[in-house]
Amino acid sequence: MQELDQYLEWCDEQYSNTPHCQCGIGCTNENYCRGLQRDCYSCIQRVHKLYNNKIHYNCDKMALYYVLKHTYRFGAEVFFELHRWLRNDICSWPDIYIASIGCGPCSELFGTLSLWRTLGKSDFSFHFRGFDIEPLWTPLRNQVKSYFRTLDVQPDINDAFAYYRNNIQERVDIVILNYMLSDMRKFYTNQYQQFLTDLIAMIRQNKPKYLLINDIYLRDSLAASKDLLKALKQSKITYSANAAQYHSYNPSIGLWKQQIPKQPYVMSNAAIVSKYQPFSETNSIQTIIQFL
């Protein structure tokens, strides 16, 4: 995908041409950033530690490395989730309107647009809104927007719920929560229940056809997905749900419905693959909710 290749090349250039971090006592990885580190992946791994619920992404270089390491995988997981569950339905749509909440660096934009193109659809019938209130991702989202100037792609909006309260009539076909819901539950506990309440209100107002959850295989993710399904049930919104996880069962985490084989995918930029060794197969839990 040309736009994804351009995005990763830009991230590589930015990452490679900026000095080593000198975060000192502000370093996510316990003062690791003193100009001696080989790369930023150890900081990302510390953020991802199972019992960490305090330290988070706090560095521009780490954000760039995150994109270079994870974007292929996260975008591919969304592609295959839509392809597996919704391909036949989406094939009949003349156009599509997507709202991605907590989009971060926008990996799901590339996954959804790639699927739309695979189905033989026109770019000009693809409509995307990406929302994130974290300032760290703003330069990345602005860069993504520069690749889609002639399309209705807006990956740089902040508050999703304020946006849709002010745009009551705007259509939404698919809401996407991509590696976001468990993150909200883990790191933003004070705002988590309000987020679920606001999401339910948005669903009532804008009436999407589907909600897609793609998340990491951890207990927080299973719990967060269950929380959302419970909130929908309590709100008396009528829905059906399909859920699966890629083959990676751990009894201490639990099974998320059916298991499906991990899916390899094509990574088109050989230089990025060689330099950053991004993940090469899908490995997430996935939930597709259809509103009836």
GUVOSE-864387 format. One record per residue (C-alpha): chain; z, x, y; residue in three letters; residue number from 1. Coordinates in Angstrom, 2 decimals, decimal comma. Example, Ala and Ser with C-alpha at 12.3 -4.5 7.8 and 13.67 -1.06 7.14 Angstrom:
A 7,80 12,30 -4,50 ALA 1
A 7,14 13,67 -1,06 SER 2
This chain:
A 0,00 0,00 0,00 MET 1
A -1,24 1,70 3,15 GLN 2
A 1,51 0,48 5,46 GLU 3
A 4,24 1,57 3,06 LEU 4
A 2,67 5,02 2,73 ASP 5
A 2,60 5,33 6,52 GLN 6
A 6,22 4,22 6,77 TYR 7
A 7,45 6,73 4,20 LEU 8
A 5,41 9,53 5,78 GLU 9
A 6,96 8,73 9,15 TRP 10
A 10,46 8,73 7,64 CYS 11
A 9,75 12,05 5,95 ASP 12
A 8,54 13,55 9,24 GLU 13
A 11,59 12,28 11,11 GLN 14
A 13,96 13,46 8,40 TYR 15
A 12,35 16,87 8,02 SER 16
A 12,04 17,64 11,70 ASN 17
A 15,54 16,81 12,84 THR 18
A 18,39 19,31 12,59 PRO 19
A 20,97 19,29 9,84 HIS 20
A 23,74 16,86 10,58 CYS 21
A 26,84 18,12 12,34 GLN 22
A 28,91 14,99 11,82 CYS 23
A 32,15 16,92 11,33 GLY 24
A 35,13 14,60 10,98 ILE 25
A 32,82 11,60 11,39 GLY 26
A 30,89 12,43 8,21 CYS 27
A 30,73 9,69 5,60 THR 28
A 31,10 12,31 2,89 ASN 29
A 34,45 13,88 3,83 GLU 30
A 33,26 16,41 6,42 ASN 31
A 30,33 17,49 4,24 TYR 32
A 27,92 17,54 7,19 CYS 33
A 28,49 20,92 8,77 ARG 34
A 24,91 22,17 8,59 GLY 35
A 25,24 23,32 4,99 LEU 36
A 24,00 20,28 3,04 GLN 37
A 20,73 20,35 1,08 ARG 38
A 20,03 16,66 1,74 ASP 39
A 21,78 13,38 2,58 CYS 40
A 21,86 11,88 -0,89 TYR 41
A 25,45 12,90 -1,63 SER 42
A 26,54 10,89 1,41 CYS 43
A 24,60 7,86 0,16 ILE 44
A 26,16 8,23 -3,29 GLN 45
A 29,62 8,21 -1,75 ARG 46
A 28,85 4,98 0,08 VAL 47
A 27,72 3,53 -3,27 HIS 48
A 30,87 4,51 -5,17 LYS 49
A 32,29 1,57 -7,10 LEU 50
A 35,66 1,34 -5,34 TYR 51
A 34,51 2,22 -1,84 ASN 52
A 34,86 -0,67 0,60 ASN 53
A 35,45 1,26 3,83 LYS 54
A 32,87 3,97 4,47 ILE 55
A 29,32 2,81 5,13 HIS 56
A 25,98 4,03 6,46 TYR 57
A 26,73 5,70 9,79 ASN 58
A 24,06 8,35 10,31 CYS 59
A 20,39 8,22 11,33 ASP 60
A 19,40 10,95 8,85 LYS 61
A 21,16 9,18 6,01 MET 62
A 19,28 5,98 6,89 ALA 63
A 15,97 7,83 6,69 LEU 64
A 16,86 9,34 3,32 TYR 65
A 17,93 5,91 2,08 TYR 66
A 14,45 4,57 2,85 VAL 67
A 12,73 7,50 1,17 LEU 68
A 14,88 7,20 -1,95 LYS 69
A 15,12 3,41 -2,39 HIS 70
A 12,24 1,56 -0,71 THR 71
A 9,79 1,75 -3,61 TYR 72
A 12,37 0,28 -5,98 ARG 73
A 13,80 -2,43 -3,75 PHE 74
A 10,34 -3,60 -2,71 GLY 75
A 9,10 -3,59 -6,31 ALA 76
A 12,09 -5,62 -7,49 GLU 77
A 11,29 -8,35 -4,97 VAL 78
A 7,61 -8,21 -5,94 PHE 79
A 8,38 -8,67 -9,63 PHE 80
A 11,02 -11,34 -9,01 GLU 81
A 8,54 -13,47 -7,09 LEU 82
A 5,79 -12,69 -9,58 HIS 83
A 7,96 -13,63 -12,56 ARG 84
A 9,45 -16,86 -11,28 TRP 85
A 7,21 -18,19 -8,50 LEU 86
A 3,68 -16,85 -9,00 ARG 87
A 2,19 -20,15 -10,16 ASN 88
A 3,82 -22,08 -7,32 ASP 89
A 2,93 -19,58 -4,60 ILE 90
A -0,69 -19,47 -5,80 CYS 91
A -1,12 -23,02 -4,52 SER 92
A 0,26 -22,30 -1,06 TRP 93
A -2,24 -21,90 1,79 PRO 94
A 0,31 -19,85 3,73 ASP 95
A 3,86 -18,55 3,37 ILE 96
A 6,89 -18,24 5,67 TYR 97
A 9,62 -15,79 4,67 ILE 98
A 13,06 -15,21 6,21 ALA 99
A 14,81 -12,03 5,07 SER 100
A 18,48 -11,96 6,12 ILE 101
A 20,10 -8,53 6,25 GLY 102
A 16,70 -6,88 5,87 CYS 103
A 17,88 -3,37 6,82 GLY 104
A 14,82 -1,09 6,61 PRO 105
A 12,54 -3,94 5,36 CYS 106
A 11,69 -2,98 1,77 SER 107
A 11,24 -6,67 0,89 GLU 108
A 8,51 -7,02 3,52 LEU 109
A 6,34 -4,60 1,56 PHE 110
A 7,18 -6,30 -1,74 GLY 111
A 6,36 -9,82 -0,55 THR 112
A 3,18 -8,87 1,31 LEU 113
A 1,99 -6,87 -1,68 SER 114
A 2,45 -9,93 -3,90 LEU 115
A 0,64 -12,15 -1,38 TRP 116
A -2,30 -9,76 -1,35 ARG 117
A -2,27 -9,50 -5,16 THR 118
A -2,72 -13,28 -5,29 LEU 119
A -5,84 -12,93 -3,15 GLY 120
A -4,29 -14,43 -0,03 LYS 121
A -5,13 -13,51 3,56 SER 122
A -2,77 -11,35 5,61 ASP 123
A -3,15 -13,86 8,43 PHE 124
A -1,53 -16,61 6,35 SER 125
A 1,55 -14,42 5,75 PHE 126
A 4,54 -14,96 8,08 HIS 127
A 7,68 -12,83 7,94 PHE 128
A 10,97 -12,83 9,86 ARG 129
A 13,41 -9,99 9,22 GLY 130
A 16,99 -10,16 10,51 PHE 131
A 19,72 -7,54 10,73 ASP 132
A 22,56 -7,04 13,20 ILE 133
A 23,26 -3,39 12,23 GLU 134
A 21,95 -1,09 15,02 PRO 135
A 21,45 1,81 12,58 LEU 136
A 18,31 0,14 11,20 TRP 137
A 16,76 -0,72 14,58 THR 138
A 14,47 2,37 14,93 PRO 139
A 13,23 1,86 11,37 LEU 140
A 12,53 -1,84 11,90 ARG 141
A 10,69 -1,07 15,14 ASN 142
A 8,56 1,47 13,30 GLN 143
A 7,76 -1,06 10,58 VAL 144
A 6,66 -3,55 13,21 LYS 145
A 4,13 -1,05 14,58 SER 146
A 2,13 -1,25 11,31 TYR 147
A 1,61 -5,02 11,56 PHE 148
A 0,66 -5,61 15,20 ARG 149
A -2,11 -8,09 14,38 THR 150
A -0,01 -10,14 11,91 LEU 151
A 2,85 -12,61 12,31 ASP 152
A 5,38 -10,08 11,06 VAL 153
A 8,63 -9,84 13,02 GLN 154
A 11,04 -7,53 11,19 PRO 155
A 13,15 -6,78 14,26 ASP 156
A 15,16 -9,94 15,01 ILE 157
A 18,94 -9,67 15,10 ASN 158
A 20,93 -12,83 14,32 ASP 159
A 19,20 -15,08 11,78 ALA 160
A 21,44 -18,07 12,30 PHE 161
A 21,16 -17,99 16,10 ALA 162
A 17,38 -17,64 15,76 TYR 163
A 17,02 -20,72 13,56 TYR 164
A 19,50 -22,77 15,60 ARG 165
A 17,17 -22,14 18,53 ASN 166
A 14,05 -22,76 16,45 ASN 167
A 15,02 -25,87 14,55 ILE 168
A 11,48 -26,81 13,61 GLN 169
A 10,41 -23,36 12,38 GLU 170
A 9,32 -23,50 8,79 ARG 171
A 10,97 -21,40 6,07 VAL 172
A 9,56 -21,32 2,54 ASP 173
A 11,62 -18,49 1,02 ILE 174
A 14,93 -17,01 2,15 VAL 175
A 15,55 -13,50 0,81 ILE 176
A 18,87 -11,68 0,45 LEU 177
A 17,85 -8,22 -0,74 ASN 178
A 20,75 -5,88 -1,59 TYR 179
A 22,68 -7,72 1,09 MET 180
A 25,02 -10,36 -0,34 LEU 181
A 27,28 -8,01 -2,33 SER 182
A 27,30 -5,62 0,63 ASP 183
A 28,54 -8,46 2,84 MET 184
A 31,25 -9,37 0,34 ARG 185
A 32,38 -5,77 -0,10 LYS 186
A 32,32 -4,39 3,45 PHE 187
A 32,62 -7,44 5,72 TYR 188
A 35,34 -9,50 4,08 THR 189
A 36,48 -11,13 7,33 ASN 190
A 32,99 -12,45 8,07 GLN 191
A 31,92 -13,23 4,51 TYR 192
A 33,00 -16,87 4,24 GLN 193
A 31,57 -17,64 7,67 GLN 194
A 28,28 -16,09 6,55 PHE 195
A 28,14 -18,43 3,55 LEU 196
A 28,93 -21,40 5,82 THR 197
A 26,21 -20,41 8,28 ASP 198
A 23,72 -19,88 5,45 LEU 199
A 24,43 -23,37 4,07 ILE 200
A 23,91 -24,83 7,54 ALA 201
A 20,57 -23,02 7,87 MET 202
A 19,46 -24,32 4,46 ILE 203
A 20,35 -27,86 5,48 ARG 204
A 18,47 -27,52 8,76 GLN 205
A 15,33 -25,60 7,82 ASN 206
A 15,01 -26,82 4,23 LYS 207
A 13,50 -23,77 2,48 PRO 208
A 11,84 -24,23 -0,89 LYS 209
A 13,55 -21,22 -2,46 TYR 210
A 16,29 -18,65 -1,94 LEU 211
A 15,89 -15,28 -3,64 LEU 212
A 18,80 -12,91 -4,32 ILE 213
A 18,08 -9,35 -5,44 ASN 214
A 21,13 -7,14 -5,77 ASP 215
A 22,71 -4,13 -7,38 ILE 216
A 24,19 -4,48 -10,86 TYR 217
A 27,90 -4,35 -10,05 LEU 218
A 30,78 -6,81 -10,30 ARG 219
A 30,69 -7,45 -6,56 ASP 220
A 27,08 -8,59 -6,89 SER 221
A 27,79 -10,97 -9,75 LEU 222
A 30,77 -12,37 -7,85 ALA 223
A 28,79 -12,74 -4,61 ALA 224
A 25,94 -14,59 -6,33 SER 225
A 28,48 -16,89 -8,01 LYS 226
A 30,12 -17,49 -4,62 ASP 227
A 26,83 -18,64 -3,14 LEU 228
A 26,03 -20,93 -6,06 LEU 229
A 29,53 -22,41 -5,78 LYS 230
A 29,14 -22,92 -2,03 ALA 231
A 25,82 -24,73 -2,59 LEU 232
A 27,42 -26,97 -5,21 LYS 233
A 30,39 -27,79 -2,97 GLN 234
A 28,04 -28,61 -0,10 SER 235
A 26,24 -31,08 -2,41 LYS 236
A 22,88 -29,39 -1,85 ILE 237
A 20,73 -30,15 -4,88 THR 238
A 19,23 -27,07 -6,51 TYR 239
A 18,24 -25,42 -9,77 SER 240
A 18,65 -21,72 -10,48 ALA 241
A 17,18 -19,05 -12,74 ASN 242
A 18,88 -15,69 -13,08 ALA 243
A 18,29 -12,43 -14,91 ALA 244
A 19,23 -8,78 -15,00 GLN 245
A 17,23 -5,77 -16,09 TYR 246
A 18,35 -4,10 -19,34 HIS 247
A 21,41 -2,22 -18,23 SER 248
A 24,32 -4,19 -19,74 TYR 249
A 27,82 -2,86 -19,11 ASN 250
A 30,70 -4,90 -20,62 PRO 251
A 33,02 -3,91 -17,77 SER 252
A 30,60 -5,50 -15,29 ILE 253
A 29,35 -8,46 -17,32 GLY 254
A 26,06 -10,14 -18,13 LEU 255
A 24,09 -11,93 -15,41 TRP 256
A 22,26 -14,55 -17,48 LYS 257
A 19,25 -13,31 -19,46 GLN 258
A 18,22 -9,69 -19,80 GLN 259
A 14,66 -8,63 -19,05 ILE 260
A 12,97 -5,24 -19,61 PRO 261
A 13,03 -2,73 -16,79 LYS 262
A 9,68 -2,57 -15,05 GLN 263
A 8,02 0,69 -13,96 PRO 264
A 5,85 0,57 -10,87 TYR 265
A 3,23 2,62 -9,11 VAL 266
A 4,43 4,95 -6,36 MET 267
A 1,32 5,87 -4,42 SER 268
A 2,53 8,76 -2,25 ASN 269
A 2,73 11,80 -4,54 ALA 270
A 4,21 14,05 -1,84 ALA 271
A 7,12 11,64 -1,24 ILE 272
A 7,70 11,25 -4,98 VAL 273
A 7,79 15,02 -5,47 SER 274
A 10,08 15,67 -2,54 LYS 275
A 12,59 12,80 -2,80 TYR 276
A 12,28 11,62 -6,42 GLN 277
A 12,66 7,91 -5,61 PRO 278
A 13,75 5,60 -8,40 PHE 279
A 10,80 4,74 -10,63 SER 280
A 11,76 1,46 -12,34 GLU 281
A 13,44 -1,82 -11,47 THR 282
A 17,15 -2,22 -12,15 ASN 283
A 18,89 -5,13 -10,42 SER 284
A 20,31 -8,59 -10,92 ILE 285
A 18,10 -11,39 -9,66 GLN 286
A 18,63 -15,07 -8,86 THR 287
A 15,99 -17,57 -7,81 ILE 288
A 17,36 -20,82 -6,36 ILE 289
A 15,00 -23,75 -5,93 GLN 290
A 16,05 -26,54 -3,58 PHE 291
A 15,19 -29,97 -4,94 LEU 292
